[in-house]
């Protein structure tokens, strides 16, 4: 290649950094949503690069359902401290106290309470006018149509038919009081780009992404973690399975895949030949309440 | 793992090409994108199964290809595409981003949006119908938005018996009309394809031995990705001034931004616009360490030899290669909102990193995007209309003609009451 042509990863990196700098320059009170997953890890790494040599000019906000994996909490607390980031954790304590659980409420209602409502409350409490998130357009069909700077009304809702046109890399950051923008700095990255970049940049990720023997139950085509007895339905018996997670969400609702890839090189190789999409392991995507519906309501 | 897959995972150093597709559902645009995704394995089995499942219910052959790119429920119900969608695929040679835009007249604004960041445009023509009004519209918009490569994909060749005569006729018709557009530069390539059967998209197929040019994918893999960027003129709009004021960085003052065009070296003499202050580049700071040279489209942090009063919205350029500094602009404008553009009304203009108040002083002409005739002094510019306007700014901006530099020649128009993006402009 010509020595003045950037590689695709360098191009994507430069774009993401440009986006985050626009956010910090134009908004009064931005925040970065941090879900502890691989996409969040890449986004956070890009943010550190964007504002180097200065510190991160915003806090990280983790919307916690209480059902994340133990390894995710450990990683989150260790990494935030390691890089000196300010971490805010928000939970819908009322719903958690009432015992909200997907097996009890159904996935849609559980997500609505522990994720969508918790996120909207956290954004309102913090008075944030911009929230950066690690969603990618290649993940899901409604996300393919979302802007990088995605306008939300005062109720945090998305109106897919009435989005602001987005041209060149000139972003309209203007909002009225109470309105906000969700910003997706890694919109144009694919799953493959994420893994290649994690490898290239040595970005720390939660160990759950690496294969090892874990106690799991087989439910239909899904492998559900059995680390918490509450995840099991009557009659289900855990067994040890060599597996890893392609995406991370709440433990009762995140499936693993059979895999022996226990290094980043092997994960990249496996992703290159994957024939099934990563969202297939997320129970949240399979109900009648689609991502489009959830996003309209304010889901991340 | 086969050879292609192995190459793919090792190919972390390929370039990125962005392209847009113009055409309506009837031209087979969704089928073509579906074909590209399926034949390059840019789609997963579970997504393909879901689309095939719907196809079985509807019964149309090959419909799953189009269904793959359906986005929203509203669109599936109405069988239309309402907005720009972005798709991704990769080959061992390149990564691709498709801006998938609907081609109907009422969606000119979406096509303009998709075209704004593209290196290449695919204009689809139905071989049975030939060059239509909409083909002209698509070609005009592609060139107006400065896309360096245009690929005219003559589709549905399977429905005209893969006739070379028909291909040649359409090629001639398009070239005749394109020559009259009067755009300088750019490159047009013609490829006969069948998106449904796959001929000349990713594989050559057996039906068109008379065609010796590149397949569509070969074209996508070889078109230059530098064409979008101006390599000569260094332009650095300041996004954010970094002053960490920590103990070890007490006096650090860095100008963060992206090099929109050209390149810069430590020691270069620079001028800050619009103020005209001068200095020299002291360092180019990145996470990886300091660089001696940086080039577009890198995001970097510059420090200068002298303390200068520089803020967001300023532009750092080479002292011996400066853009214009203007308070009055002449621009081509695409209107994007239901409320028409009115002369005399105040708007905000966001250009690079500066946002300034502006008033449209004159509506000079409107381009009929179907006949490409100029209509002088229109009373207003409605949604999806394109025209030439005069604009007066409250403060001057540093800018180039869009034809010379897409990054410093383009701007958006914002309604400062509703905050909506209502127009897109290209400085002349």
Interface residues (C-beta under 8 A of the other chain):
Chain A: X1 X2 X4 X5 X6 X7 X8 X9 X10 X11 X12 X13 X14 X15 X17 X18 X21 X22 X24 X25 X48 X49 X50 X51 X52 X53 X54 X55 X137 X138 X141 X142 X144 X145 X160 X161 X163 X164 X165 X166 X167 X168 X169 X170 X172 X174 X175 X176 X187 X188 X190 X192 X193 X196 X199 X200 X268 X269 X271 X272 X273 X274 X275 X276 X277 X280 X290 X292
Chain B: X1 X5 X6 X8 X9 X12 X13 X14 X15 X16 X44 X45 X46 X47 X70 X71 X72 X73 X74 X82 X83 X84 X85 X86 X87 X88 X90 X94 X95 X97 X109 X110 X112 X113 X116 X117 X225 X226 X231 X239 X240 X242 X243 X244 X246 X249 X252 X254 X256 X257 X258 X263 X285 X286 X287 X295 X297 X298 X299 X301 X312 X336 X348 X350 X351 X352 X353 X406 X407 X410 X411 X412 X414 X416 X419 X420 X421 X424
